[in-house]
Structures are given as C-alpha cells and as structure tokens.
Amino acid sequence: MPADTAVGIHDLSFRTGSLVLTHEELGKHTGASLSKYHEGIGQRAMSVPSPDEDIVTMAADATRPVIERHGADRIRTLLFATETAVDQSKAAGIYVHSLLGLPSQVRVVELKQACYGATAALQLATALVRSDPTQQVLVIASDVARYDLDSPGEATQGAAAAAMLVSAEPALVAINSPSGLFTQDVMDFWRPNYRSTAVVDGRKSLGAYIRAVDAAWHDYRERGGLPLEKIHTVCYHQPFTRIAFKAHQQLLQSAGLDGDDEAAVDEAIAPTTRYNEIIGNSYTASMYLALASLLETGSALDGETLGFFSYGSGSVAEFFTGQVRPGYRAALRTDAHREAVARRRPIDYATYRRLRVQDLPTDGQRHELTHQALGSFRLARVQAHQRIYEAAGRRP
Ligand code: HMG
C-alpha cells in the first residue's frame, strides 16, 4: 500500500438506550440544584437501557445501518470494546455478528481497558487495514455506565454504542501518526468482577485524567506531533461534559498557550458535547459520540485536523489526531442520531429506581423479558444461563 494512503473512520453510527432520566427529575430526589448538574458537571439527562436492552442490543442497533450501507464482504475483523461485558469468556461481538448475519470468515474479539478500549481497537483496526487495505474492520464501542445509587457518580451515568467502519480511503476521518501515550497504575475507578457498579474515587479520577492530558500531550509532541495551533478542535473523553472544559484548559497550558479565556475554551469544546450532555457517560463510546457531535453540528471541517484525547481509568491515555476528509458531510448520519436520542421515553425517578434494583435471574431458570426496547434488537429471554437475543420487530 502506498505510504500516503489514508486509513481511518469510513462510517460512524451510534445508538443509545430507550429510556431517559433527566437531571431535573434526578434532582427532585437528590436535592442537588439544577445548576450543579447543568453547569457544574455539564449534564442534562442520562440514557437508561430498558430491561430488554444491553451492550449487545445497542451495539447491533448501531452497527445495522453500517452493514446496510456498505455490506459486509470486506469485513475480516470485528473488535468489540466494552467495560460492561455480559460474559467473562464469550466476546459480545459474536452476538452482534450473529444478529447481523455477518460472514463466518471474520475474527471477533472483545477488548477492555475502561473507557480507553475503543481507541485501542481503532488503532489495531488501522494497523490491520494498513497491512491489507482491501480489508475493513468493524470497531464497536458499547457500554452502560452504572454507579451506586445515591453516590456522586450517579449523575454521570449513561449508555450508548458507537459502531465505526475502519477502511482505506475513509469517508470521514483519516487517523494520523504519531500518538502520545501515557499509562499509570492508579486506582481511580474500577469494577471488581463481583460488582455491577463501579468503585470510584471521584476527586482522584479527575486529577488522574487531567495529569494524563498533560503527559499524553508531551509524549505526542516529543514524537513529532503537530503544535496545538494546527489542531482545529479536540474531542475529549467525556465522563461528564464539563471535564472537557478543564481538559482543554490543561491542554492549552501544556502547549504553552493561554487557557484563561474561559469563553474561548467554552467555544472550543461546545460543538463536541451536544450528544454526551443528554446521553451521559457511555464509557468506551463517549469520545466517538463527541466526534459525531462535532462533525454534525460544527462548521465545515473539510481537510481540518482534529485532536482526540482518550482516557480509561486505571489508567491508559492516548492523544492522537485525524484529518477530516473532504466531502465528509455526505457520509454523516445526523438525522438517525437525533432520532435515536429524541425517541427515548422519559421515566420518572421512581421508575428509574425500580429498574435499578431489578436484576436478571442468575439461577439458569427461563425468564422472559417484556418488549420495551425501541431499537432493532432486544434481549428476549435468559434461559440455561444463556442470553437469547432477537430482532425486535414491532413492539406489541
Ligand atoms: P460531586 O461531589 O457530585 O460534585 O462529584 P462536586 O461537589 O465536586 O461538584 C461538581 C462541580 O459542580 C464542581 O465544579 C462544583 O463547583 C460545581 P469544580 O469545582 O470541579 O469546577 N457546582 C456547581 N456549579 C454550579 N451551580 C451549583 C454548583 N454546585 C456545585 N449550584 C464527580 C463530581 C465528577 C467527582 C462525580 O460525579 C463522580 O465521582 N463521577 C464519576 C467519576 C468521573 O466521572 N471521573 C472523571 C474522570 S475519570 C474518567 O473519565 C474515566 C471514567 O469514564 C471511567 C472509565 O474510564 O471507564 C469515569
């Protein structure tokens, strides 16, 4: 393959849970002021999966339009990034592979490193495509973010799946070298196998995230990366959108630029936060929802260089850039994304609380789930310790 052949994101599609809890509704229970939620953490609502939805159904729903548009003939690898896996052994991507009828001649693997997993998958995918540009790789990021009830993290929950088709001569964004990397063993956020909710030291996690911005940026520059002035907009991992403001201030400072002009920092990140502020933290998918927001709502970006800061607690971080491809707008899925957000059914706090304490049985008994999912696929039942998924058809 010629050294200058572009490789990157050819298509990007996301879906989210079918229910939505607003922070106004949450605040009625927690007593927190709306301004703390809206301005303090920059969140207005969180997606909540219905009981018959999970990372697999959201992922299949997000990926279906990608396959419909491009077919599956060239896909040789499916990389599924998640930190809320439904199984300790089987890759969630195999369910997606089956639901979408993908060819058997595909390798399917699941990757984990907190919210960073999808970026690892994207980098592996670009390397695979560079080694054989006739191939395409499906990268899927899907997560349900859950914290303990009545904990500070609860207000930052969310759920979404992003599907990306990685190919040579991509329609949306070519991924550039070099990357800036930073790994540090830190217990800021983690989830032991026996827990369904994360354990988090909120303050520590904020410090670890911001330090990682500085460290990954310096590594990026030392490896010959562009000066920040050449980067149009940076998409940050957004566990809550206000963090992008602080991260961008840090990046400006790390690059020796002025981070004190708060209005300018707000303006720089605003186009990237529109989906995440109403969906919440979608862990691995979050930064790619920031990219969708930017491409769909920002000014024309043809030929511009974008920056990406990916962070996964524990922790691993990466700073890299991508080049927006001329004519990218023709490949966007703006209407479908807006519809996926708009169709969510609002729930009150009591309903949310009821859903949170309902768990699937773990005794192997058959358990049918009522059809509530609004997407194309649903979890129909569990039986004999298996999750049985099906195409959703029409809701009764
Ligand atoms: P908290 O205790 O609810 O909130 O925790 P707070 O008291 O720190 O207030 C938050 C902000 O709101 C503060 O702003 C307040 O001043 C402001 P700051 O001082 O930081 O600039 N505030 C107000 N603003 C306007 N009007 C008001 C008002 N009151 C207060 N009335 C915390 C917040 C983020 C710690 C919590 O939500 C949490 O623990 N979240 C989970 C952890 C997290 O998201 N960490 C982020 C970095 S780690 C990461 O990104 C990885 C992750 O995605 C997981 C993974 O990698 O898998 C989480």
Residues whose N, C-alpha, C, O or C-beta is under 5 A from the ligand:
A	BS01	HMG	S33 S35 K36 E39 G40 I41 A114 C115 P152 G153 T156 F189 V200 G202 R203 S205 L206 Y209 P239 Y283 Y311 G312 S313
